[in-house]
Amino acid sequence: MTATLQWVSSSHSDNGGACIEWAPEHARHTGEVLVRDSKTPSGPHLTLSVDAWSELVDFARFQG
């Protein structure tokens, strides 16, 4: 399933490869936010609710 998804990295991901990617089209169509490690694109992904994704983004924003 994840092979056909379009994954997007953060615009702030130029930090030596330590970033995540997400599949925004999937989120728009299903309400599930898929998240994966950009260094392991064929590996597993997490499925987050929109609320959990929002909290993760807010947390990351305030850590930088």
TADA-V762806 format. One record per helix or strand. SS is the DSSP state (hx for helix, st for strand). FROM is the first residue (numbers start at 1). LEN is the number of residues. Records with the same first field share a line. If there is no record, write none. Layout:
BEGIN
SS: FROM-LEN ; FROM-LEN
END
This chain:
BEGIN
hx: 2-3 ; 24-7 ; 50-14
st: 8-2 ; 20-3 ; 32-6 ; 45-5
END
